[in-house]
Amino acid sequence: MKRNHIFNRAINPTYQEVNRKVAVHEAGHAAAIYFGNKQKRLPPVFFQIFITPVNDGLQSSRFLGNPDIKYIANIDGGRLIHTLPSSIEEATSGFSSEQKMAYQQAFEADMINILVGPLAEAKYISQRDGLLINPRFTYLNALYYFGGISDIECINEYLNCFLANSELRRQKIAELLWAAFSFINERSNWRAITALADHIVREDKTIMECNEIIGVLETANHGSAFQALF
């Protein structure tokens, strides 16, 4: 799972907003990979967040501000399906029914984890503007507006080897979008996403290791559970 987002280290307050959006986006992916897979009892996967300087010649609509402080933030790793097959039927040929079900669950989990990133950014922007994000108006191409260009490309790659029928594809993506939307609207998940986003913006690091990310997510999640008791 590798997607790039360009942002600026929090040096000038005018740059804070783009930093925050990108951080929420990547934190959404990370929380979904960790908590989502865990909730589904899927195997843990390794992932990191890289924050690296951008080549001066690289241009992107995700960047605002001084090119001297331009960085790329991306999650590396995090997929249960490491190499996409030409089709699920081919990949699961000879599998038992239980093995086929497990493979499809992992396949769909990867897709949900990809979708959570731009949906988290959409929710953050909606909250910032005093609006509610409505799932009825959430559709795949709308995610282009929330840093989801490479995410949509990944989703389409998954869909191409998942379902050939266009109507079944439409139904499946609606189902997965709803699952991703439900994930970000779970209070404990959103608390963890925003806590990790704060950590990404605040820390002056080029690599955020998997254990560090999980530690931030777990701390926020436990804090949310403690608050729910009172």
Long-range contacts (C-beta under 8 A, 24 or more apart in sequence): 1-29, 1-33, 1-47, 1-75, 1-76, 1-77, 1-78, 1-79, 1-110, 1-113, 1-114, 1-154, 2-74, 2-75, 2-76, 2-77, 3-29, 3-74, 3-75, 3-114, 3-117, 3-150, 3-151, 3-154, 4-72, 4-73, 4-74, 4-150, 5-62, 5-72, 5-73, 5-74, 5-147, 6-54, 6-58, 6-60, 6-62, 6-63, 6-70, 6-71, 6-72, 6-73, 7-62, 7-63, 7-71, 7-72, 7-73, 8-63, 8-64, 8-65, 8-66, 8-69, 8-70, 8-71, 9-69, 9-71, 9-204, 10-201, 10-202, 11-69, 12-65, 12-66, 14-65, 15-64, 15-65, 15-66, 15-69, 16-201, 18-62, 18-63, 18-64, 18-65, 19-201, 20-124, 20-197, 20-201, 21-121, 21-124, 21-125, 21-147, 22-62, 22-73, 22-121, 22-147, 23-73, 23-196, 23-197, 23-198, 23-200, 23-201, 24-120, 24-121, 24-124, 24-193, 24-194, 24-197, 25-117, 25-118, 25-120, 25-121, 25-146, 25-147, 26-73, 26-74, 26-75, 26-117, 26-197, 26-200, 27-120, 27-192, 27-193, 27-194, 27-196, 27-197, 27-200, 28-116, 28-117, 28-118, 28-119, 28-120, 28-121, 28-184, 28-193, 29-75, 29-78, 29-113, 29-114, 29-116, 29-117, 29-120, 30-75, 30-78, 30-196, 30-213, 30-217, 31-116, 31-120, 31-183, 31-189, 31-192, 31-193, 31-196, 31-217, 32-112, 32-113, 32-116, 32-117, 32-180, 32-183, 33-75, 33-78, 33-113, 34-213, 34-214, 34-217, 35-183, 35-189, 35-192, 35-217, 35-221, 36-109, 36-112, 36-113, 36-116, 36-183, 37-80, 37-109, 37-113, 40-105, 40-109, 42-80, 42-105, 42-106, 42-109, 43-80, 45-77, 45-78, 45-79, 45-80, 46-77, 46-78, 46-210, 47-75, 47-76, 47-77, 47-78, 47-210, 47-213, 48-75, 48-76, 48-77, 48-207, 48-208, 48-209, 48-210, 48-213, 49-73, 49-74, 49-75, 49-76, 49-200, 49-207, 49-208, 49-213, 50-74, 50-75, 50-76, 50-206, 50-207, 50-208, 51-200, 51-205, 51-206, 51-207, 51-208, 52-206, 62-147, 73-200, 77-210, 78-113, 79-110, 80-106, 80-107, 80-109, 80-110, 81-106, 81-107, 81-110, 81-158, 84-157, 84-158, 84-161, 85-161, 86-161, 87-161, 87-162, 88-161, 88-162, 91-161, 107-158, 107-162, 108-176, 110-158, 111-155, 111-158, 111-176, 112-176, 112-179, 112-180, 112-183, 114-151, 114-154, 114-155, 114-158, 115-143, 115-151, 115-155, 115-176, 115-177, 115-180, 116-180, 116-183, 116-184, 117-147, 117-148, 117-151, 118-143, 118-146, 118-147, 118-148, 118-151, 119-143, 119-146, 119-177, 119-180, 119-181, 119-184, 120-184, 120-193, 121-146, 121-147, 121-148, 122-146, 123-184, 123-185, 123-190, 124-194, 124-197, 133-181, 135-177, 135-178, 135-181, 138-177, 138-181, 139-174, 139-177, 140-173, 140-177, 187-224, 188-221, 188-224, 188-225, 191-220, 191-221, 191-223, 191-224, 192-216, 192-217, 192-220, 192-221, 192-224, 194-220, 195-219, 195-220, 196-220
